[in-house]
């Protein structure tokens, strides 16, 4: 299953949930609007990979109760310290993701929901948050080594819950229908603040300095993510082939130059001014064409080969649990698979769009996963800042009549990107998905999945 949502500012997050999957191949096709004049001359493949894309992978589980069971066992001193930390971190990590997604979805959909439906959605979110925090705090570790770790996580989740619900209060409609739910949110935020004060999780200086508090919570978030984030060891492929391409190009050019020199010596005779000028011209031509020949030979050798390889390392056992090969290239529309062409549609825009393909081939050894887990969450982040620099500044004017008066509206300039995914899993049908991503110079405005 692949999902695409907004991340921060000009970033988009593409998440692939690999549930009990040991091997798969995923192709992403990003269609860049033609009016941006984007292509290899702006960013080559290597620059695109390092500037626009970033990737991370974490453990995940649909069995939400598993980390809780582990925490209970730890409270009875039946679980190793490291196992408890990983379980508690995963529990907190999945709660944080779910809470952020739930509140984000409410912001996106509140204008299109009926009041009763919006209230029901908010009540479910509050009920789940309260229940998860209650379960977390029911069993606290007895081991002094784990108390500090537990306190840090409880501190962060309490603060995150308060912040997300305060953001809901700030953007919630002002109707009287929401009066009761607003009071519930206020009471919950006050209770979380009191919980942190009673347990003295934060110093008075941190509480009085918002910047210091936010930075501390950012560090606690990293503390949560570290035990469940699978380490990656990336490696650029083709180094030896690149050396071979350089050597072959140099050998071919030198063979040509030597042949020309011999022929020139026979034609011009002894070393004269004409011979010296001819040699200077030959060596100048060598310098001109050597790099072009090397680049052309390198592109020919590298075509169709993976450009990067990653090894996945378990953060606890330090064992390799999988590997991944990655391709990235610019591709003509005519070379796209028929299913992708069919999904893209829009024949007029297709002629101008630049298409970037990212291909990812993953092999995981699930038997080496952390005990109790068989799912990973692979996240690719797309940074649209490189595209925003190509967008025109300013806005357009829209004129309209209202009771005989001409009104002038300012309309921001937006550009629509298309993202198509092709997910191939052994013994399963290929799954195609498509999203429309609307972007302006400052943010990702909207993401819409096209289902038909």
N, C-alpha and C positions, 0 to 999 in steps of 0.2 A: 504494500500500500504506500502510495506517494502523496504527500500533502504539500501545498505551497501557501505560505502566509507572509505577512509583513514582519519585518524584524525591527530595525531601528533606522529612522531617517530614510536613506536611499538604499537600504538593504532588503533583500528578500531571502527567506529561509525555505529551503527545499528539504523535507524530511522523508527518509525512506525507512520504514519499519520492517526489518527482516525477521519475521516470526518463524522460527524453526527452519530457516533456509540456510543451507550450507554453501550454495553456489547460485549466482545469478549474474545477469548482464543487463545493464541499463544504459540507454542512449537518451541524451537530452539534446534537443534542437532549439536554439534561441534565435528567433527571427527579429533582427534589429531594423527599425523603420528606415526606409531609404533616404528620407529627408535629412537624416543625421550624417550621411556620407561616411559611414563607418566601414572599416575594412582592415586589411593587413597593413596598410600605410599608416593607420592610426595606432593599432596595437598588433604586434605579431603574436603567434600562438603562445610563446613562452611568457610574454608580457601579460597577455590576457589571463593565462592560468594563474600567475602570481598576484596580479592586481585585482582582478574581478572575482576570483574564486577562492574560497577557503573551506576546509573540510574537517569535521570531527566525528567521532563515533563513541557511543556510550552503551553500557549495558542497559537493558530495559526488561520489564516484565509486565504482562497483563494480569498476573496474579498479585493484586495489590497487597494482599495480606501476608505475603511471604516475608518481607523485611520485618513486619510486626512480630511474626512467629519467632524469627531469629532474635529480636530484641528481648522477647520473653525468655527464650533459652539462655541468653546472655545474663539476664537478671538472676537466673538460677545457676550461673557460673558453669554452663554446659556448652558454651560457644566460645571459640578463640577470639581474642581481642580484635584481630584484623578482620575476621569475618563479621563481627558485630559492626565495626565501623563501615564496612562496605554496605551492609544491609541497611543500616540507618541512613547512610548517605543516599542510597538509591530510593528509599522511602521518601526522604525529604526532596530529592531531585524531581521525582515524578509528581509529588504534590505541588511543587513550585511551578512546574510546567503546566499542570492542569489548571491551577488557579490563574496563571497568567493568560492561558488560552480562553478560559471561561469569561474572564472580565473583558478581554479584548473582543471576543465574539459579541458580548453584550453591547459594547460601544459601537460595533459595526452594524448591528441589526436593530438597535433600540428604536430608530426612527421608523422602521417598517413593521414593528410589532404592535399588536393591540396591547392595551394596558394590562389586561388579565394575563396574557401570555408572557409579557415582560416581568410581571410580578412573580409568576410561577417560576420563571427561569432564575430570578434573583433568589427566591426562597430556596430553591434546590442548591444553588451555589453556596449560600450561607450555611445551610444544613450540612452539606458535605464538608465544608471547611471546619466547622465546629466539631464534627464527628472525628475527622482525621486528626486534628490537634488533640482531642480528648484521648484517642487511642495512643497517640505518641507519648503523652504525658502520664499515662496510666502506669507504665512500667519504666521506672528510671533505674539505670545501672547502679549496682552497689560498689563495683570496683572503682577505686579512686582514679585509676588511669583512664576510665571511660567517662567519668562524670564531666570533666571539662569538655570533652568532645560532644557529649550530649547537650551540655549547656549552650555551646556555640551554635549547634543546629537549632535548638529550640528558640534561641534568641533570634536567629535569622528568620525562621518561619513565622514567628510572632510579628516581627517587624514587617515582613513581606505581606502578611495577611492584612495588617493594619493599613499599609500603604495602598494595596490594591482596592480595599473597600473604601478608603478615603477618596480615591480617584473616582469610584463609582458614585459616591455622595456628591462630588464636585460636578459631575456631568449628568446626574440623574434629572429627568424631567421634574418640573416644579409642581405638578398637579397634586391635588389633595389625595388622589388615589395612592400615591406613593408615601403618604405620611407615616403609616405604620412601619413600612419596610425601612424607611429612613431612620426611624427611631431604633429599629433592631440593629442596623449597621452602626449607628452611633454607640450603642451600648456594647457591641462587640469590639469596636476599636478602643473604647475606654477600658474594657476588660483586658485586652492584650497589652495596652500600655501599663496598666496596673500590674499585670503578670511580670513584665520585665523589671518594673521597679521593685517589686517584692523580692525577686530573685537576684537583684543587683547585677544584672547582666552587663550594664553599661555604666561608665563613670559619669559624674556630673558634667565634666568637660565635654564628653562626647554628646551627651543629651542636649547641652546648650549650644553646640556647634553643628548645624546641619551638614556642612561639608565633611566634617570629621566623621559624623555618623554614617553618611552615605559611603564613604571610602571604607569604613570598617565593615559595613554590610557587603560591599563588593568583595572584600577579602574572604568573608565567611561563605559567600556563594562559591568562590573558587575552592574553598575547603570542602564543601559539599560535593562539587563536581569531580574533584581530583580522584577519589577512589573508584569511581564508576566510569571514568573516561579512559577509553582504551588508547594507549600510547601508539603513535604512528612514527615509523622511521621511513621517510620518503627518500627516493633515490631517482635521479634523472638517468634515463637509459640512453644508450647510443654513444657513449663517450669514445669507445674503441672504434665504432663505425665512423664517427666524426674524424678521428685521426686517420683512418683508412681513406676517407674521402679527400682529406687534405693532401695526404701522400700521393694518392692517385692523380689528383689534379696537378700537383707540382711535377710529378714524373711525366705526365702527358705534355705539359707546357715546355718542360726542359727538353724533351725529345723533339718537339716541334722547333724550338729555338736553335738547338744544336744542328738540326737538319738545315735550317735556313742559313745558319752561319757557314756551314760547309759549302752550301751552294753559292753563297755570296763570295766566299774566298776564291772559289773556282772562277767566278764570273769577273770579279774586280781585281784579282791578282794579289799583289803585295799590299801591305798595310798602307793605305793612302787616306786622304781626307774623306773621299767618298766612302771608303770601307768603314771608317770610324763613324761617320754619320749614319750609315746603314745599321751598324751595331747599336747605336743609340736608339734608333727607331724601333728596332726589333725588341730591345729590352723594355722600351716604353710600352709597346703592345703587350709584352708579357705581363707587366704590372696591371695593365688595364683588364685583361681577360682572365687572369689567374683566379681572382676572387669570384668573378661571375661563374666560371667553370666549376670552381669548388662548391659554390652555393647550389648550382643546378644539380651537380652530382650528389650532394648531401640530401637535397629534397627527394631525388629519385630513390636513394637508398632507404631513406626514412619513411617513405610513403607506405601507409598501412601498418606500420610497426607501432607498438605502444611507446609512449614518450616518458612515462613516469611509472614507478613501481613503489608500492607501500607495503611495509610489513607491520602487522598489528601485534602489539605486545600487551599481555594482561598486566595491569598495574600492580597486582598482588603477587602473582607467581613469577612474573618476568618471563613467562613462556610465550613463544609465538603461537598465536591462535588463528592466524589467517594472513592472507596477502591480497593485493589488489593491483590490477594493471589499469592504466588510464591513457586515453587518447584524447587529443584536442586538435581540431583543424577547422579551417573555413571550407565550406562546401557549397557547390552550385546547386540551385534549386532543382535542376534537371537530374542531379545525381541522388536526390532524396528517395527513400522508399515510397512506394505508391500510397501506403496507408498514411504516411506523414503528409504527403501532398494533399491527400483527401481531407485530412483534419485541418490543414492550414487554410484552405479555401482562398477567396479573394484574389483573383487572377491579376488584377491591375497592380496591387501593391507587391505581389510576389516578384515582379520583374525588377524592382529596385532594392528589395531587402537584402541585407547581408545575413547569412546563416552560419552560426557557429555550432559545431557539434562536439559534445563531450560524451565520450564513451567510457563506461566504468565496468570492469569485469572483476567480480569479487569471489574469493574462495575462502570459506570459514571452516575451521575445525571446531564444531560445536562441542565435541567431547572434551575439549580443553578449556571450555568456558568456566567461569567461576561457578562453583557448585550451586545448583538450583536455578541457573539462568540459561535460557536457550534463545534469547532474542537480543538483537542489537538495534540501535537507532542511529542511522547514518544521516548526518546533516551537512548539506552544502549551502553555503551562503553566497549570494550573488550581490556584489557591490556595484550599484549603478552610477557611481560618481564619475567613472570614466566616460559614460554616455552623457551625463548631465552637462559636462563641459562643452559638448557639441550642440547643446540646445540653445536656441535664441533667447535672449533676455527680453524682459518686458511682457506685455499682455496685449490682447486684441480688444477692439471695441465692438460691442453689439448694440445696435439701435432698435428700439421698439416703440410702438404707439400705445399710449394709455390715456383714454378719455380725450383724445385729440392732442395730447402732449407727447413730444418726443423724449424718450428716456434713454440714457446712455449707460450701459453696463460694461464693466471691465471683466474680461474673460481671460483666465490664465491659459498659457499654451501648454498642451499636454501631448505626450507621445505614447503610442500603444505598442508594446512588445508582445510577442507571442512565444510561449514556451510549450514544447511538445515533448512528452516522455514516452519511451518505449521500454517496457520492463519484460525481460525474458527469464523465466524460471523453468528449469528442467521438468518435463512431464506436465507442464501447465500451459494453458493458452497465453499468447502474448497479450499484454495489457497496454493500450494506448490511452494517454490522457493529454488534455490541452488546457492551458490557462491564458487568459488575457491579463497583462500587467500594464496598468496605466501609470505613467511617471511624469512628473514635472521637474523643474530644476532643483527643487528643495526636498522632495519626498516621493515615496511610492504612494500614489493616491488610492489605487484600488487593485484588487486581485480577484478575478472571476474565473471559476472553472467552467469550461464549456462541456456539457455532459452529452450533447447529441452529436 
